[in-house]
Amino acid sequence: MFISEAIAATETAATVEPNPMVGFIVQLVIVFAIFYFLLIRPQQKKMKEHEDMLNAIKPKDEIITGGGIYAKVVKAEENVLTVEIANGVDIKISRSSVREVVSKQ
């Protein structure tokens, strides 16, 4: 046996092919991390802010409903708001149907 063949044989035996599953799992973790930080986390933060806004509604606040109606809160209960949409016209709406608080008194 020649020396060059012996060196070549020891080099190929010493180099181990990496497992292709390890690379796939690393790529999968990286993609999930990107989705989490770019899509999931900001959406959860936005939902938390909206929930806090809904819980902070008090009488005399001016709101916009999900249907686009501007109203003034007359009475705030746990899940139901009584709002005035015109002089002497009060309606009851679900607290979750509020899209935005325009102004707080």
TIMAR-833368 format. One record per residue (C-alpha): x negated, y, z negated; residue in one letter; residue number from 1. Coordinates in pm, whole numbers. Last residue first. Layout:
N
X,Y,Z,A,NUM
...
//
This chain:
105
6320,6270,-3037,Q,105
6161,6027,-2795,K,104
6162,6084,-2422,S,103
6196,5875,-2107,V,102
6195,5529,-2266,V,101
6171,5273,-1988,E,100
6331,4962,-1843,R,99
6603,4896,-2101,V,98
6794,4576,-2019,S,97
6633,4393,-2312,S,96
6821,4608,-2563,R,95
7148,4483,-2419,S,94
7396,4754,-2335,I,93
7697,4905,-2506,K,92
7872,5199,-2344,I,91
7961,5547,-2461,D,90
8135,5806,-2246,V,89
8219,6119,-2449,G,88
7989,6346,-2251,N,87
7810,6120,-2002,A,86
7588,5810,-2020,I,85
7597,5779,-2399,E,84
7429,5465,-2525,V,83
7521,5198,-2777,T,82
7228,4959,-2797,L,81
7261,4589,-2868,V,80
6995,4339,-2978,N,79
6919,4449,-3337,E,78
7137,4759,-3349,E,77
7062,5104,-3213,A,76
7336,5369,-3204,K,75
7366,5681,-2991,V,74
7086,5619,-2741,V,73
7090,5873,-2457,K,72
7130,5743,-2104,A,71
6977,5758,-1757,Y,70
7111,5474,-1543,I,69
6860,5305,-1312,G,68
7007,4955,-1324,G,67
6729,4833,-1555,G,66
6823,5111,-1793,T,65
6643,5444,-1827,I,64
6616,5582,-2179,I,63
6656,5899,-2383,E,62
6594,5851,-2753,D,61
6854,6009,-2983,K,60
6896,5685,-3183,P,59
6585,5465,-3205,K,58
6395,5249,-2960,I,57
6072,5113,-3117,A,56
6154,4744,-3060,N,55
6192,4800,-2685,L,54
5857,4983,-2663,M,53
5684,4704,-2856,D,52
5829,4448,-2613,E,51
5712,4656,-2316,H,50
5359,4681,-2462,E,49
5349,4304,-2522,K,48
5466,4234,-2164,M,47
5193,4461,-2025,K,46
4926,4286,-2234,K,45
5048,3945,-2119,Q,44
5033,4061,-1757,Q,43
4681,4199,-1803,P,42
4566,3864,-1952,R,41
4718,3639,-1685,I,40
4602,3805,-1365,L,39
4244,3934,-1355,L,38
4096,3789,-1676,F,37
4279,3456,-1662,Y,36
4250,3410,-1287,F,35
3874,3475,-1301,I,34
3832,3234,-1594,A,33
4029,2965,-1407,F,32
3808,3007,-1100,V,31
3493,2979,-1315,I,30
3622,2667,-1491,V,29
3704,2502,-1157,L,28
3360,2586,-1020,Q,27
3193,2429,-1325,V,26
3414,2120,-1292,I,25
3325,2082,-924,F,24
2953,2119,-992,G,23
2968,1853,-1265,V,22
3169,1624,-1039,M,21
2889,1627,-777,P,20
2653,1448,-1021,N,19
2302,1576,-964,P,18
2070,1351,-762,E,17
1778,1228,-970,V,16
1423,1300,-864,T,15
1175,1066,-1035,A,14
1237,766,-811,A,13
1197,978,-501,T,12
870,1123,-630,E,11
731,785,-739,T,10
791,630,-395,A,9
638,926,-214,A,8
325,907,-430,I,7
293,531,-361,A,6
347,585,12,E,5
77,854,16,S,4
-164,622,-167,I,3
-126,344,86,F,2
0,0,0,M,1
//
